[in-house]
């Protein structure tokens, strides 16, 4: 929609408020609301003032004034607001220079799309992200100087919960929750409501189902879209999932590994390049791929260890990325094989469906940064003709130790991943998509506030291991 069309859309729907949203570097969405009498066509040029110094990883207090410019193409009516509210995502600008703010994740994603068009390789990149999540009844946790704990109460949990009703019947067993019908699938109706709400907000949903883990693990799949639009859609997806669950007294987490001994939650990312409306990843090479697609895979695999700091960006991510839980620890590619970091789906022979699926990401990632970083890695592969090596068409977890020596693996911790990003980030800076300053800020924030913060605190399991030592 144009600004004028958005104002007419808001009037038609009786909107009394504008809710303007943006995303910080660690991927938390923020918002500020205005009565509609404060909004006119000039608002889409002049924007609204905000304090950037209060946002994690953003400006210092002496340069905190910023402008938030509504993007009219993102407008939708908030399905959860009591007062009719039109929502838009905002782009962040410096009020003096009027230049876009280099730490705004949405701007980084937009620059990645611009870089792709200017590269001559393609004009469009499509991303289809499959985000998994858990639905819990209740969660409690705390960490202080003298105690630390978490406790999960889940309707579908295999454990005896603290709730009055302790019936363990029709609860998925660990690693056996894939596609069961109700009553074992407790959340068919809840997911259906999530899906219908997403459709109401303009998302294009393909399917939904229970996932492998117990404890209410679910997946709702969106149709692919262009890079920035897919990132916008992922933020809306999370907003809807959380609010529908909250309305029913449930809580949702996109934390990659909340339950020990069961599968974690990933965000497998399907990717393809197109030019002038034609797919570029279909060809006569392995698994029906083009040579360009193989080079793109080569870029993803070469830079996967550096990418991991952005696409699997939490200390908890590396509790998911371990052998034995369908997680892609080892850096290889294969058709159909879900134990490989890159899979080539074989559902259809149509050139339009030909794509590569990168499986290490999880939904704790900032989608703007993650999609942009993966595109830059893939483009580096295409431009530098990076050979991905031979495919691995067998279960990686069954390889002998000798065979495993030749297969590189993902980092084992966030700290290791951040070191990999320090050592390998030149590919991200091409076209000024990522800046050196942004990468330094990201690494410093993650290392100080997450990796070191977790490392410094005693873990509850350490008491079980060492108290009587």
N, C-alpha and C positions, 0 to 999 in steps of 0.2 A: 504494500500500500504506500501511497504518497502521504506526506503530512496532512494534506487536505482530506484525503480519504480516511486517514486514521481518526481525525476529528469528527468526521461524519459517522464513522463506525462507532466511535465512543458515544456519540449522541443517540444513534439508533438503538444502542444497547443500554441506554440510560446510565452510562458511567458517570459517577460522581467524583472518582479519584483516579489519578495516574500513579501507578507504581513503577518506579524506574529502578532497574536492577543492573548489577555488574558483579564481576568475579575477581577475587583476590588471587595471589600467586599460588597459595596452597589449595585453592579450589572451593573455598567457601563463598557462597553467593550472598551478596548484600543488597539492601533496597532502601529507598527513600520515597515517600508518598507526598503527592500534592493534590489539593482540590482542583477540579477541572477548570475552575475560573482563573487559575494561574497558568493555564496552558493555551497557547495559540500557535499559529504557523511559525512565528518568530522563534518559538522555543526549540524548534528543530535545527536552528542555526546558532542561537545564542546559548542554549543549554541551561543547566541549573548548577549553581555552585555547590561544592562539597569539600570536606576536609580529607585530603589524601594521607595525612600523617597518622591517622587512626587505623589505617588498613595495613594488615600484615605484609611486610616486605616492600611497602611503598615509600612515599616521600618523607624526607626529614621535616620537622615541624616548621622550619624557617622557609620552606618552599611547598607548603601544604595545600594552598588554594588550587583547586582544579575545577574543571567544567565537566558535567555529565550530559552528553548529547544524545537524545532519544533516537533510536534507529526505527523508523516507521515500518520497515519490512518485518519486524519481529512482533507486532502487536497481537495480543489475544486478550480475552476476558478471563479474569481470575475466577476459576470455578469454586474457590473456597472462601472468598471474601464475602462478608455479610453486606457491606456497602458495595454496590456495583463498581468494579475497578478494572480499568484497562491497564495491562502490563506491557512494558517495552523494555528491551535491553538497551543499555547506554554505552556509548563510546567515550573514552576519557581523553580530554584535551587540556593543554596548558593554557590558562586564561590570558597570558601575556603574548606568547608566540603563536597561539592557536594551533600548535603542532600536536599531533597525537602523542600520548604518554607512552614511553618505551616499556614501562612495566605493566601495562594493561594487557592481560593475556589475550583478549579478543583482538587487539591490534596485531599481536604477534601472529595469530592465525590468519588474519587478513593479509599480512605481509607475505606469509608463505604462499597464499593463493596468487598474489601479485608476482612473486618470484617465479612460480610455475609458469605463468603466462609469458613472462619476459624471457624465460629460458628457451622457448621454442620447442621443448620436448612435448608438451601437451598444453591444453588450455583449461582443463578441468580435472580435479581429483575428487573421487567419490570415497566416502568413508561410511561403513556400516558397523556400528559398535554394538556388541551383545553384552550388556551389563547384567551381572548376577548380583543378587542381594539376599539377605536373610530377614525373615519376619519373626520377631520375638514378642512375647507377651510383656516382658519387663526385663530391664537390665539395670544393674547397680554396680558402681565401681568407685574406688577412691585410692589415692596414693598420697601419703604424707610422710613426715619424718620417722614415724614409728609403726606404720602399717600400710599394707597394700593388698587390694583384692579386686576381683570382679565376680559377678554372679549373673547368670543368664537363666531366665525362666521362659521356656518355649513350649507352646501347646503341642508341637510336633517333636519335642526333644525325647531322645531315648532314655534320658536319665529321669530318676524320680524327682519331680520338681517340688518346690515348697508350697505349691498350691493345694487347696483342699482336695481337688479331684486329681488322683494320681493314677488314672487308668492308662496303662501303657499300650493298650490295644490300638491298632491302626496308626502306628507311628513308624515312619520310615526307618529302617535299619541304617547304620552308618554305611555310606557309599552305595546305598541301594534305593535312593529316592528318585531315580530318573523315570519320569512319565507315569507314576501310579495314578489310577483314577480315585475319586473320592470313595470312601471317607479317609483313605490313607493320605491323599492330597487334601489337606484341610483348607487350602486357600484358593480353590477354584473361583468361588464367588468374589472373594476380595480382589484377586488379580483381574477378574472380568470387570469389576468396577474401576480399577486402575486404568485398564485399557480403554474403556468407554470414556473416561475423563480425559485421557490423553488425546483421543480422537476429537473430542469436543474442543480441545485446545489447539488442534491443527496438526498433531503428530500422525504419521502414517505407520500404523502398527501391523506387523505381519503375523505374529503368533505369540502365545504365552504358554508356560508350562512349569511344572515342578522340576527342580534340578536334582543333582546326584546326592547332595548331603541331606542329613536329617535336620531338625531344628527349623524347618520352614525356609529352605533355600529355593529361590524362584528365579525365573528369567522371563523377561518380556522383550521381544525383538522388534526393533524399528527398521523401517526400510532405509536403505542407504540414501545419502544426500551429499551435497558439496561440503567441503571441509568445514567452513565456518558455520554453515547451517547445521551440520551434524553436531558440532560442539554446542551450539545454542540449544539444539534439541535434547542433548544429553542433560543439560542443566534443567530444562523443563521436565524431562523424564524423572529426574531425581526429586524435583519439587512435588510432582504429582504422586509418586510412589509413597513418599514420606507422609504427605498430608492425608491421603486416603487411609493409610494405615493408622495414623494418629486419630482420625475420626472414629475408627473402630476400636480404640483403646490399645492398639498395637504399636510397636516401634520397629523401624527398618534400619539396617546398617549396610553400608557398602564396604565396610572394613573387610579386607581380603581374607583373613583367617581368624574368625572369632571363636571357632570350635576346634579344640584339639582332637586329633585322630580322625578327622573327616575332611572331605574336600573343601577347598577354599573357593572364594568368589573371584572370577576373572572378568575381563572385558575384552574378549577377542575382537580384533579390529580387521574387518574386510576392507581391502583397498584396491583401487584401480585408477588408471589414467585414461583420459579420453581427449580427442582433438576433433573439433568441428563435428561433434555429435557421433563420432565413431570410436569404438573401444580399441585400445592399443595393447591390451594384455593377451589377446587371443592370437594363436599362431600354430605352428607345426612342431614346436619343440616339446620338451617333456611336459606331460599332463595337459597338452593342448595350449601351452603358453607360448607367447612370443619371446624373442630374444630380449626385448625391452623388459618384459616382466621378470625374466631370469636375472637381468642386471639389477632390477629394483630389489629383488630378493637378496642379491649379493650385498647391496647397500644396507639393507635391514640387518643382515647377519653380521656384517663387518662392524657396524656401529651399535649392535644390540647391547653390549655391556655398558656403553655410555648412555644409550637411550634408557636403560633400566632406571636410572636416577629420576627420570621424568615420567616414564610410563608405569613404573612400579615404585612409587615415591615415598613409601612409608617403611618403618622398621617392621611392621606387621606383614608387608608384602613378601618378605623373604621367609616367612613361616609358611606361606602358600607355595612359593617357588622351591619345593623340595621334591625328591623322587617319591613315587608311589601314590600320588593323589591327582593324576591326570594333568599335572602342571608341567609346562614346557621348560624344563630346566636346561636342556641341552640345545645348542644352537645348530640346527639342521633344518632341511626342508623336505617335504614329502607330499605326495597326493594322498588324501584321505587320512593319513596317519596323524592322530591327534596328540601323539607324544612328541611331535616335532614342533619347534618354535614357529616355523612357517608351514602352513598347510595350504594345499591347493584344493578347494572344494570341487567335487566331481558330480554334483547333482544334475547338471545340465550341460549339453554340448553347445548351447547357444553362445556365440562370441560375446554377446552383451552381458552374460553372467560370469565371464572369466575374470577371476580376481585372485588376490593372494590374501590369506588370513594370517595375521600376526597375533600369536596367542599369549605372549608374556604379559601384556598390559592388564591392570586391574582398574576398577572404577573409583579407586581413591585418587587416581590421576586427575589433574586438571585437563579436561578434554581439549581446550584451546592449545595448550602447550604440547600435549601428547600427540595430537593429530599433526600439528605443525612439525614437530621433531621427527616423527615417522616419515612424513613426506620428504623432509630434507635429507634423511638418511637414504631413502629410496632413490631420490633424484641424484644423490652423489653416486649411487651405484650405476644409474643409467648413464650419467655424463662421463664417468670414468671407467665404464665397461667392466665393473667388478664381477668376476666369475663367482657364483655361489658354490662351486664345487659339485660333487655328485650328490644326488638325492639319497635319502635314507629311508627305504621302504620296508622297514621292519621295526618292531617295538624297541625303542631305544633303551628302555629299562631292562631288556633281556640281553643286551650286548655283553660280550665278554670284556674283562678289564683291558685286554689288549686293544680291542676295537674301540673302547671308550676313550682311550688316550688321544685319538685323532679327532674327537668331537669336543669343541669348546663348549663352555657352559656359562650360564648367567652368574652374576655375582652372588655371593652368599649372604650379603648384608647390605643395608642402606649405606653404611659408611664406605664399603668397598665400591658400591655403585657410584657414589659421589666422587671418589678418587678416579674412577674410570671416566666420568664426565669431565673432571679437571684435565685429564690427559688427552681426551679426544672430543673436542667440541668445535673444531674449525668448520666442519660441514654444516653446523647450525648457523654459523655467522655469515654465510654467503648471502648476498643481497641484503645484508643488515636485517635479516629476519629475526635472529636472536642477536643481542649485543653482548659484548664481553662483560659490561657492567651488570646486565640482567643475569647472566650465567653465574657471575661471582656472587651476586646477591642471593640467588637461588641456593647455591651450594652452601654459603655461610649460614643462611636461615635454616636449612634442613639439618646441617651438621650440629649447629648450636642448640636448636629448639627441639630436635627430634632424636637424631642418632646419639649425641652425647647425653641428652637428658635421660634416655632410656638406659644407656650404658652405666650411668652414675647411680642408678637406683637399685637396691636389692630386689631380686625377683622372688616371689613366693616359693617357687620350686627350689630355689637355693637353700631354703630352710629345710626342706625335705632331704636334700642331698647332703648338706654340710653341718646341720646344727649340732650333731653329736660327734663331729669329726675329731 
